[in-house]
Amino acid sequence: MPKIGVEHSLTSVQEALKAKGYEVIPLRGENDAKGCDCCVITGQDANVMGIQNTVTAGSVIEASGLTAEEICQKVEEKLLSM
């Protein structure tokens, strides 16, 4: 089963993904994303300095403005395209 990293503040998304059978990894730090097939973030921690370090090869989904169900759909779409 794919591992989905979800930012720790998105509890409704974590619960929805777990209900669909996904292994959910709470993202509290950079290292938590390693090995995840897909990550869901709030997008609130904007990269002000413009420095980007790639930690995961998986897709990243920004959750702002989306419901938990919409996020689950996006996760499934990303996983199917892999």
All heavy atoms as an XYZ file, in Angstrom:
598
protein
N       0.845     -1.176      0.000
C       0.000      0.000      0.000
C       0.894      1.244      0.000
O       1.885      1.287      0.728
C      -0.888     -0.036      1.244
C      -1.902      1.074      1.366
S      -3.067      1.402      0.016
C      -3.945     -0.081     -0.208
N       0.560      2.224     -0.802
C       1.365      3.454     -0.866
C       1.393      4.195      0.469
O       0.434      4.171      1.235
C       0.643      4.297     -1.920
C      -0.181      3.345     -2.701
C      -0.535      2.234     -1.760
N       2.536      4.840      0.717
C       2.686      5.667      1.917
C       2.418      7.115      1.531
O       3.024      7.635      0.602
C       4.086      5.531      2.501
C       4.352      4.170      3.066
C       5.527      4.085      4.001
C       6.810      4.646      3.496
N       7.945      4.328      4.371
N       1.495      7.753      2.268
C       1.123      9.132      2.007
C       1.533      9.980      3.206
O       1.079      9.752      4.325
C      -0.407      9.278      1.790
C      -0.945      8.222      0.812
C      -0.748     10.696      1.345
C      -0.354      8.270     -0.567
N       2.392     10.950      2.963
C       2.779     11.887      4.010
C       1.766     13.024      4.054
O       1.426     13.594      3.026
N       1.271     13.321      5.253
C       0.278     14.384      5.407
C       0.729     15.308      6.532
O       1.054     14.845      7.625
C      -1.123     13.811      5.733
C      -2.144     14.929      5.862
C      -1.562     12.824      4.665
N       0.746     16.609      6.238
C       1.138     17.582      7.246
C       0.300     17.374      8.500
O      -0.913     17.148      8.420
C       0.957     18.997      6.690
C       1.804     20.016      7.417
C       1.906     21.323      6.647
O       2.349     21.299      5.487
O       1.537     22.343      7.233
N       0.940     17.436      9.658
C       0.308     17.046     10.915
C      -0.967     17.826     11.245
O      -1.832     17.331     11.938
C       1.306     17.135     12.075
C       1.731     18.519     12.408
N       2.717     19.179     11.708
C       1.296     19.380     13.349
C       2.872     20.386     12.216
N       2.019     20.534     13.198
N      -1.140     19.027     10.731
C      -2.328     19.827     11.042
C      -3.561     19.418     10.233
O      -4.669     19.839     10.529
C      -2.032     21.313     10.810
O      -1.721     21.541      9.450
N      -3.392     18.575      9.230
C      -4.494     18.151      8.362
C      -5.100     16.840      8.852
O      -5.100     15.823      8.158
C      -4.003     18.007      6.917
C      -3.479     19.286      6.269
C      -2.796     18.989      4.950
C      -4.619     20.280      6.065
N      -5.666     16.858     10.049
C      -6.170     15.624     10.661
C      -7.338     15.024      9.886
O      -7.436     13.807      9.783
C      -6.577     15.862     12.128
O      -7.479     16.970     12.195
C      -5.368     16.150     12.998
N      -8.216     15.847      9.337
C      -9.355     15.293      8.584
C      -8.868     14.568      7.329
O      -9.433     13.548      6.934
C     -10.358     16.386      8.220
O      -9.761     17.352      7.382
N      -7.808     15.072      6.726
C      -7.230     14.425      5.538
C      -6.571     13.105      5.947
O      -6.731     12.088      5.264
C      -6.220     15.351      4.842
C      -5.531     14.643      3.694
C      -6.904     16.622      4.358
N      -5.856     13.123      7.059
C      -5.230     11.891      7.544
C      -6.276     10.813      7.783
O      -6.108      9.669      7.358
C      -4.470     12.158      8.852
C      -3.229     12.986      8.683
C      -2.517     13.252      9.999
O      -2.788     12.612     11.006
N      -1.610     14.205      9.989
N      -7.383     11.186      8.427
C      -8.439     10.222      8.726
C      -9.089      9.694      7.450
O      -9.371      8.500      7.336
C      -9.483     10.865      9.640
C      -8.955     11.141     11.036
C      -9.874     12.013     11.866
O     -10.991     12.348     11.401
O      -9.477     12.374     12.981
N      -9.346     10.586      6.483
C      -9.978     10.171      5.222
C      -9.086      9.202      4.458
O      -9.570      8.203      3.908
C     -10.295     11.400      4.374
N      -7.777      9.476      4.418
C      -6.855      8.588      3.713
C      -6.717      7.241      4.416
O      -6.659      6.197      3.773
C      -5.493      9.258      3.548
C      -5.448     10.410      2.538
C      -4.157     11.200      2.682
C      -5.611      9.895      1.121
N      -6.693      7.258      5.750
C      -6.631      5.998      6.504
C      -7.872      5.162      6.253
O      -7.791      3.942      6.122
C      -6.493      6.284      8.003
C      -5.108      6.725      8.413
C      -5.052      7.005      9.907
C      -3.716      7.565     10.305
N      -3.661      7.932     11.730
N      -9.045      5.830      6.160
C     -10.298      5.120      5.905
C     -10.281      4.442      4.533
O     -10.952      3.428      4.329
C     -11.476      6.087      6.004
N      -9.497      4.985      3.601
C      -9.386      4.395      2.264
C      -8.284      3.330      2.213
O      -8.006      2.773      1.158
C      -9.121      5.490      1.232
C     -10.332      6.394      1.021
C     -10.083      7.345     -0.113
C     -11.306      8.170     -0.397
N     -12.304      7.473     -1.191
N      -7.622      3.090      3.353
C      -6.641      2.018      3.420
C      -5.198      2.430      3.197
O      -4.320      1.582      3.119
N      -4.929      3.728      3.079
C      -3.559      4.184      2.858
C      -2.777      4.222      4.166
O      -3.343      4.455      5.232
C      -3.538      5.590      2.246
C      -4.057      5.624      0.831
C      -5.309      6.140      0.546
C      -3.293      5.137     -0.228
C      -5.800      6.167     -0.748
C      -3.771      5.158     -1.527
C      -5.022      5.675     -1.774
O      -5.490      5.698     -3.052
N      -1.480      3.989      4.056
C      -0.588      4.173      5.194
C      -0.259      5.661      5.255
O       0.300      6.222      4.306
C       0.691      3.358      5.023
C       1.652      3.508      6.176
C       2.927      2.700      5.989
O       3.025      1.913      5.037
O       3.831      2.895      6.805
N      -0.634      6.310      6.357
C      -0.462      7.755      6.491
C       0.701      8.046      7.435
O       0.760      7.527      8.551
C      -1.760      8.422      7.004
C      -1.546      9.906      7.238
C      -2.887      8.208      6.008
N       1.624      8.877      6.955
C       2.784      9.293      7.743
C       2.607     10.772      8.085
O       2.548     11.607      7.170
C       4.099      9.127      6.940
C       4.214      7.722      6.337
C       5.309      9.517      7.776
C       4.293      6.609      7.327
N       2.486     11.133      9.375
C       2.375     12.552      9.725
C       3.690     13.278      9.406
O       4.765     12.815      9.780
C       2.122     12.546     11.230
C       1.746     11.144     11.574
C       2.366     10.272     10.531
N       3.590     14.388      8.686
C       4.776     15.168      8.328
C       4.992     16.262      9.366
O       4.248     17.224      9.443
C       4.594     15.808      6.944
C       4.419     14.853      5.774
C       4.201     15.639      4.487
C       5.624     13.951      5.638
N       6.024     16.066     10.176
C       6.379     17.071     11.175
C       7.706     17.742     10.834
O       8.001     18.819     11.293
C       6.450     16.422     12.545
C       5.098     15.990     13.049
C       5.164     15.494     14.487
N       3.848     15.208     14.987
C       3.208     14.060     14.841
N       3.792     13.075     14.189
N       2.013     13.874     15.333
N       8.481     17.049     10.018
C       9.778     17.570      9.615
C      10.156     17.045      8.249
O       9.481     16.179      7.680
N      11.232     17.566      7.730
C      11.690     17.233      6.382
C      11.928     15.731      6.191
O      11.567     15.161      5.177
C      12.972     18.011      6.116
C      13.523     17.881      4.730
C      14.751     18.738      4.543
O      14.637     19.968      4.620
O      15.829     18.155      4.329
N      12.514     15.091      7.177
C      12.862     13.671      7.049
C      11.651     12.758      7.013
O      11.747     11.634      6.538
C      13.800     13.247      8.180
C      15.183     13.835      8.004
O      15.611     14.081      6.889
N      15.857     14.082      9.098
N      10.495     13.220      7.522
C       9.289     12.391      7.518
C       8.808     12.099      6.096
O       8.129     11.114      5.858
C       8.161     13.072      8.306
C       8.492     13.204      9.783
O       9.278     12.390     10.302
O       7.970     14.135     10.416
N       9.132     12.955      5.135
C       8.666     12.794      3.753
C       9.461     11.741      2.978
O       9.005     11.274      1.938
C       8.739     14.130      3.025
N      10.622     11.362      3.497
C      11.444     10.379      2.794
C      10.713      9.052      2.690
O      10.182      8.544      3.662
C      12.780     10.188      3.515
C      13.676     11.388      3.399
C      14.994     11.167      4.081
C      15.862     12.410      3.926
N      17.082     12.300      4.726
N      10.663      8.511      1.491
C      10.018      7.227      1.270
C       8.518      7.309      1.022
O       7.889      6.295      0.786
N       7.943      8.505      1.070
C       6.511      8.644      0.807
C       6.260      8.693     -0.700
O       7.034      9.277     -1.451
C       5.957      9.914      1.454
S       5.896      9.830      3.253
N       5.162      8.085     -1.116
C       4.788      8.084     -2.528
C       4.123      9.398     -2.924
O       4.131      9.769     -4.100
C       3.840      6.919     -2.808
C       4.507      5.578     -2.532
O       5.485      5.264     -3.227
O       4.070      4.876     -1.605
N       3.540     10.070     -1.943
C       2.834     11.319     -2.192
C       2.783     12.074     -0.868
O       2.725     11.460      0.197
C       1.424     11.012     -2.689
S       0.454     12.441     -3.151
N       2.816     13.405     -0.924
C       2.735     14.225      0.285
C       1.645     15.279      0.126
O       1.470     15.842     -0.950
C       4.062     14.925      0.562
S       5.388     13.801      1.010
N       0.929     15.542      1.222
C      -0.113     16.561      1.243
C       0.313     17.621      2.250
O       0.578     17.307      3.414
C      -1.484     15.965      1.641
C      -2.549     17.046      1.643
C      -1.870     14.820      0.719
N       0.387     18.864      1.791
C       0.835     19.960      2.646
C      -0.198     21.075      2.643
O      -1.036     21.166      1.742
C       2.204     20.512      2.186
C       2.104     21.062      0.760
C       3.274     19.432      2.285
C       3.316     21.849      0.320
N      -0.120     21.953      3.648
C      -1.055     23.081      3.713
C      -0.622     24.214      2.806
O      -1.442     24.996      2.367
C      -1.168     23.644      5.142
O       0.122     24.110      5.555
C      -1.697     22.606      6.111
N       0.676     24.330      2.570
C       1.176     25.424      1.752
C       1.398     26.692      2.549
O       1.781     27.716      2.011
N       1.170     26.647      3.853
C       1.324     27.830      4.689
C       2.772     28.166      4.953
O       3.103     29.314      5.195
C       0.595     27.629      6.015
C      -0.904     27.595      5.842
C      -1.618     27.346      7.147
O      -1.011     27.006      8.151
N      -2.926     27.496      7.135
N       3.637     27.176      4.925
C       5.059     27.421      5.164
C       5.728     27.761      3.843
O       6.455     26.964      3.267
C       5.734     26.194      5.794
C       5.193     25.894      7.172
O       4.767     26.841      7.842
O       5.194     24.723      7.559
N       5.468     28.960      3.353
C       6.030     29.380      2.064
C       7.538     29.496      2.165
O       8.087     29.891      3.186
C       5.426     30.716      1.649
N       8.205     29.161      1.092
C       9.656     29.208      1.038
C      10.095     30.633      0.725
O      10.297     30.992     -0.430
C      10.154     28.218     -0.022
C      11.655     28.089     -0.010
O      12.352     28.839      0.654
N      12.147     27.150     -0.767
N      10.267     31.429      1.755
C      10.583     32.844      1.610
C      11.967     33.058      1.007
O      12.174     33.952      0.204
C      10.482     33.559      2.983
C      10.849     35.022      2.861
C       9.074     33.408      3.545
N      12.902     32.200      1.343
C      14.279     32.357      0.883
C      14.481     31.856     -0.548
O      15.499     32.123     -1.153
C      15.242     31.593      1.802
C      15.253     32.102      3.232
S      15.887     33.780      3.357
C      17.585     33.502      3.002
N      13.536     31.115     -1.079
C      13.680     30.596     -2.433
C      14.583     29.385     -2.531
O      14.989     28.993     -3.614
N      14.900     28.771     -1.413
C      15.762     27.587     -1.393
C      14.866     26.358     -1.396
O      13.944     26.251     -0.600
C      16.667     27.582     -0.144
C      17.545     28.823     -0.134
C      17.496     26.299     -0.078
C      18.280     29.041      1.173
N      15.128     25.420     -2.295
C      14.331     24.210     -2.364
C      15.232     22.990     -2.369
O      16.084     22.863     -3.230
C      13.466     24.202     -3.624
C      12.452     25.308     -3.652
C      11.608     25.262     -4.916
O      11.888     24.524     -5.837
N      10.569     26.056     -4.936
N      15.021     22.138     -1.393
C      15.737     20.871     -1.325
C      14.726     19.763     -1.537
O      13.749     19.674     -0.806
C      16.411     20.683      0.039
C      17.472     21.727      0.278
O      18.130     22.166     -0.648
N      17.625     22.140      1.518
N      14.942     18.926     -2.525
C      14.023     17.832     -2.802
C      14.288     16.704     -1.824
O      15.386     16.182     -1.748
C      14.195     17.329     -4.241
O      14.017     18.430     -5.119
C      13.201     16.251     -4.557
N      13.240     16.332     -1.089
C      13.362     15.275     -0.091
C      12.693     13.997     -0.585
O      13.135     12.909     -0.288
C      12.720     15.722      1.242
C      12.740     14.608      2.260
C      13.440     16.940      1.783
N      11.639     14.142     -1.368
C      10.903     12.984     -1.850
C      10.734     13.055     -3.360
O      10.613     14.138     -3.924
C       9.519     12.878     -1.176
O       8.857     11.720     -1.666
C       8.655     14.090     -1.426
N      10.728     11.903     -3.991
C      10.503     11.849     -5.438
C       9.018     11.795     -5.748
O       8.621     11.908     -6.895
C      11.196     10.623     -6.023
N       8.181     11.645     -4.706
C       6.735     11.549     -4.893
C       6.098     12.891     -5.189
O       6.729     13.941     -5.110
N       4.823     12.849     -5.533
C       4.063     14.058     -5.831
C       3.751     14.823     -4.555
O       3.633     14.241     -3.483
C       2.750     13.689     -6.511
O       2.989     13.025     -7.717
N       3.584     16.125     -4.706
C       3.203     16.987     -3.585
C       1.886     17.657     -3.938
O       1.745     18.243     -5.009
C       4.285     18.043     -3.290
C       3.836     18.975     -2.180
C       5.602     17.370     -2.931
N       0.923     17.567     -3.031
C      -0.393     18.167     -3.237
C      -0.588     19.250     -2.193
O      -0.422     19.002     -0.996
C      -1.503     17.105     -3.102
C      -1.338     16.052     -4.200
C      -2.885     17.747     -3.155
C      -2.193     14.841     -4.025
N      -0.941     20.451     -2.649
C      -1.226     21.551     -1.727
C      -2.710     21.508     -1.392
O      -3.569     21.511     -2.279
C      -0.863     22.895     -2.342
C      -0.972     24.018     -1.347
C      -0.471     25.347     -1.889
O       0.355     25.343     -2.815
O      -0.922     26.369     -1.384
N      -3.035     21.473     -0.100
C      -4.397     21.241      0.365
C      -5.255     22.498      0.467
O      -6.456     22.385      0.663
C      -4.348     20.560      1.729
N      -4.679     23.659      0.314
C      -5.445     24.884      0.553
C      -6.653     24.977     -0.370
O      -6.549     24.806     -1.580
C      -4.555     26.116      0.382
O      -4.038     26.185     -0.918
N      -7.825     25.207      0.231
C      -9.063     25.374     -0.511
C      -9.731     24.079     -0.937
O     -10.751     24.107     -1.621
N      -9.184     22.933     -0.553
C      -9.739     21.636     -0.958
C     -10.328     20.915      0.251
O      -9.835     21.042      1.367
C      -8.653     20.752     -1.579
C      -7.954     21.288     -2.821
C      -6.809     20.366     -3.216
C      -8.928     21.452     -3.970
N     -11.383     20.142      0.011
C     -11.953     19.308      1.066
C     -11.114     18.041      1.197
O     -10.314     17.716      0.311
C     -13.401     18.905      0.735
O     -13.397     18.051     -0.420
C     -14.284     20.121      0.490
N     -11.329     17.306      2.281
C     -10.601     16.056      2.488
C     -10.886     15.077      1.352
O      -9.981     14.390      0.871
C     -10.973     15.443      3.840
N     -12.129     15.032      0.882
C     -12.482     14.126     -0.211
C     -11.796     14.529     -1.518
O     -11.317     13.683     -2.265
C     -14.003     14.077     -0.401
C     -14.452     13.050     -1.417
C     -13.999     11.624     -1.119
O     -13.957     11.224      0.060
O     -13.664     10.913     -2.081
N     -11.730     15.825     -1.790
C     -11.047     16.301     -3.000
C      -9.559     15.958     -2.956
O      -8.969     15.584     -3.970
C     -11.228     17.810     -3.161
C     -12.643     18.214     -3.530
C     -12.866     19.717     -3.474
O     -12.248     20.401     -2.625
O     -13.677     20.211     -4.276
N      -8.975     16.059     -1.773
C      -7.561     15.720     -1.613
C      -7.350     14.229     -1.845
O      -6.407     13.826     -2.522
C      -7.043     16.166     -0.232
C      -7.044     17.697     -0.152
C      -5.659     15.599      0.049
C      -6.867     18.245      1.233
N      -8.254     13.396     -1.323
C      -8.160     11.946     -1.550
C      -8.215     11.641     -3.041
O      -7.454     10.797     -3.529
C      -9.287     11.219     -0.816
S      -9.076     11.148      0.970
N      -9.085     12.323     -3.766
C      -9.188     12.123     -5.208
C      -7.888     12.501     -5.910
O      -7.418     11.794     -6.799
C     -10.346     12.928     -5.789
C     -11.707     12.397     -5.398
C     -12.839     13.301     -5.850
O     -12.627     14.409     -6.325
N     -14.067     12.827     -5.692
N      -7.288     13.629     -5.492
C      -6.026     14.068     -6.100
C      -4.909     13.066     -5.804
O      -4.078     12.790     -6.667
C      -5.657     15.465     -5.617
C      -6.525     16.551     -6.216
C      -5.931     17.909     -5.948
C      -6.682     18.981     -6.681
N      -6.382     19.020     -8.108
N      -4.877     12.542     -4.581
C      -3.873     11.541     -4.214
C      -4.021     10.318     -5.116
O      -3.041      9.820     -5.674
C      -3.997     11.142     -2.723
C      -3.201      9.876     -2.417
C      -3.545     12.289     -1.825
N      -5.258      9.841     -5.283
C      -5.490      8.665     -6.114
C      -5.095      8.916     -7.575
O      -4.512      8.053     -8.221
C      -6.953      8.232     -6.004
C      -7.259      7.650     -4.635
C      -8.726      7.437     -4.354
O      -9.581      7.879     -5.156
O      -9.040      6.822     -3.311
N      -5.382     10.121     -8.082
C      -4.986     10.473     -9.455
C      -3.468     10.461     -9.605
O      -2.936      9.949    -10.593
C      -5.527     11.864     -9.816
C      -7.016     11.922    -10.012
C      -7.543     13.341    -10.120
O      -6.724     14.302    -10.197
O      -8.767     13.509    -10.111
N      -2.768     11.027     -8.623
C      -1.304     11.071     -8.684
C      -0.711      9.671     -8.636
O       0.235      9.363     -9.350
C      -0.735     11.903     -7.525
C      -1.112     13.357     -7.550
C      -0.382     14.093     -8.643
C      -0.712     15.574     -8.576
N      -0.073     16.340     -9.615
N      -1.275      8.817     -7.789
C      -0.756      7.461     -7.654
C      -1.005      6.644     -8.914
O      -0.181      5.800     -9.284
C      -1.360      6.769     -6.425
C      -0.938      7.355     -5.083
C      -1.709      6.678     -3.957
C       0.556      7.251     -4.852
N      -2.124      6.876     -9.573
C      -2.414      6.152    -10.810
C      -1.478      6.561    -11.946
O      -1.191      5.763    -12.823
C      -3.871      6.391    -11.233
C      -4.919      5.671    -10.416
C      -6.322      6.091    -10.853
C      -4.768      4.160    -10.549
N      -1.027      7.808    -11.917
C      -0.156      8.293    -12.987
C       1.304      7.931    -12.763
O       2.143      8.240    -13.604
C      -0.318      9.803    -13.143
O       0.176     10.472    -11.993
N       1.618      7.293    -11.664
C       3.010      6.916    -11.367
C       3.399      5.669    -12.106
O       2.709      4.802    -12.389
C       3.207      6.707     -9.861
C       3.070      7.987     -9.081
S       3.217      7.734     -7.305
C       4.988      7.736     -7.150
